Amino acid sequence: MTSKLLENKETYVRLQDTSGLPITTSSGALQVVNSNLDSMTFSSGLVVNVGVLPTVGTHGNAWDNVGVSVSGTSNTIDCQYCYNISVFGNTDSATTLTVQVSQNSNDWYDTSSTIVMSLAGDFHLSLTSGARYLRLRSSSSAIITATIAGK
């Protein structure tokens, strides 16, 4: 079985060929016979569907210049199929931001991913997550703008 993942901007193709026929040349190049926006046909006869890579993250989707109270939580962000997550923004005072995860948007769990802000300023955190929903929890009162983005 041959499996390869190709990425081109926000388009992906997942190839899984169980026919036993090669889908690449001896040099490893893909043998595409026909392609369009919906599918690709390879020399082995394998046809694959082409889809759009899911992305999440408009500016300030978690908090948008919001006064957050002690233990306040951000908006819930649906990150289904987005495993590479970035959390970024700024705060006007010291606080610790904890990433929380949920699979049902009802039961929330703290992660070990935290951002400790000893002063006001910008922040950024990259993480991977298999959880469907993410949000932030602030340890202190602060005015926060935060984006949760993923793909």
C-alpha positions in Angstrom: 0.0 0.0 0.0 1.4 3.4 -1.0 0.2 6.5 0.9 1.4 10.0 0.3 0.2 13.4 1.3 0.6 16.4 -1.0 0.0 20.0 0.1 -0.3 23.0 -2.2 -1.4 26.1 -0.3 -4.8 25.1 1.1 -5.4 22.1 -1.1 -4.5 18.5 -0.1 -4.6 15.1 -1.7 -4.4 11.8 0.2 -3.4 8.9 -1.9 -4.1 5.3 -0.8 -3.6 2.8 -3.5 -4.3 -0.9 -2.7 -4.2 -2.1 -6.3 -0.5 -3.0 -6.0 0.2 -1.0 -9.2 2.8 1.8 -8.9 1.4 5.4 -8.7 4.9 6.8 -9.1 7.6 6.5 -11.6 10.9 4.7 -10.7 12.2 8.1 -9.7 9.3 8.7 -7.4 7.4 11.3 -9.5 3.6 11.0 -9.5 2.1 9.9 -12.8 -0.9 12.1 -13.2 -3.0 11.2 -16.2 -5.9 13.6 -15.8 -6.8 16.2 -13.1 -9.4 18.8 -12.4 -10.5 20.7 -9.3 -12.4 17.7 -7.9 -10.3 14.6 -8.6 -7.0 13.3 -10.1 -6.5 10.1 -12.2 -3.1 8.4 -12.0 -1.5 6.0 -14.5 -2.4 3.0 -12.2 -6.0 3.9 -12.7 -6.3 5.2 -9.1 -8.7 8.2 -8.8 -8.4 10.4 -5.8 -10.7 13.2 -4.5 -9.2 16.6 -3.9 -10.4 18.7 -1.0 -9.8 21.9 0.8 -7.6 21.8 3.9 -9.8 23.0 6.9 -8.6 26.3 8.5 -9.8 28.2 11.6 -9.0 31.6 12.9 -10.4 35.1 12.3 -8.7 37.9 14.2 -9.9 38.1 17.8 -12.1 35.0 17.5 -11.3 34.0 21.2 -11.4 37.5 22.7 -11.5 40.8 20.8 -10.2 43.6 23.1 -12.4 42.2 25.9 -12.3 42.9 29.6 -11.8 39.4 31.0 -12.4 38.6 34.7 -10.5 36.3 37.0 -10.9 32.7 35.6 -12.8 34.1 32.6 -13.0 31.9 29.5 -12.9 32.9 25.9 -15.2 32.0 23.1 -15.2 28.4 22.1 -13.4 27.7 18.8 -14.3 24.6 16.7 -10.9 23.2 15.5 -12.2 20.0 14.0 -9.6 18.5 11.6 -7.1 21.3 12.5 -4.2 19.7 14.4 -1.7 22.5 14.2 -2.9 25.3 16.4 -1.5 28.8 17.1 -2.7 31.0 19.9 -1.7 34.7 19.7 -2.7 38.2 20.7 -2.0 40.7 23.5 -3.0 41.5 27.0 -2.9 44.8 28.9 -1.6 43.3 32.2 0.0 40.2 33.8 -2.0 37.0 33.5 -1.6 33.3 32.8 -3.6 32.0 29.8 -4.3 28.3 29.9 -5.5 26.4 26.8 -8.6 24.3 27.6 -9.8 21.4 25.4 -13.2 19.7 25.0 -14.6 17.1 22.6 -18.2 18.1 23.2 -18.0 21.8 24.0 -19.5 21.1 27.4 -16.8 19.3 29.5 -13.6 21.3 29.6 -10.1 20.2 30.6 -7.0 22.3 31.3 -3.9 21.4 29.2 -0.3 21.8 30.1 -0.1 24.5 27.3 0.0 27.9 29.1 1.2 31.4 28.3 2.6 33.2 31.4 2.5 37.0 30.9 4.4 38.8 33.7 3.7 42.1 32.0 1.4 43.5 29.4 2.4 42.6 25.8 2.1 40.3 22.9 2.0 36.5 23.1 2.2 33.4 20.9 1.9 29.7 21.5 2.0 26.8 19.0 0.6 23.4 19.8 -0.9 20.3 18.3 -4.3 19.0 19.5 -6.7 16.3 18.6 -9.5 17.9 20.5 -12.4 19.3 18.6 -13.0 22.5 20.7 -10.4 24.9 22.2 -10.7 28.0 24.4 -8.6 30.0 26.8 -8.9 30.7 30.5 -7.3 33.8 32.1 -5.9 33.6 35.6 -6.3 37.4 36.2 -8.4 40.3 35.1 -7.1 41.8 31.9 -8.1 43.3 28.6 -7.2 40.6 26.0 -7.3 40.2 22.3 -6.7 36.6 21.4 -6.9 34.5 18.2 -7.0 30.7 18.1 -6.0 29.7 14.5 -5.4 26.3 13.1 -4.9 24.1 10.0 
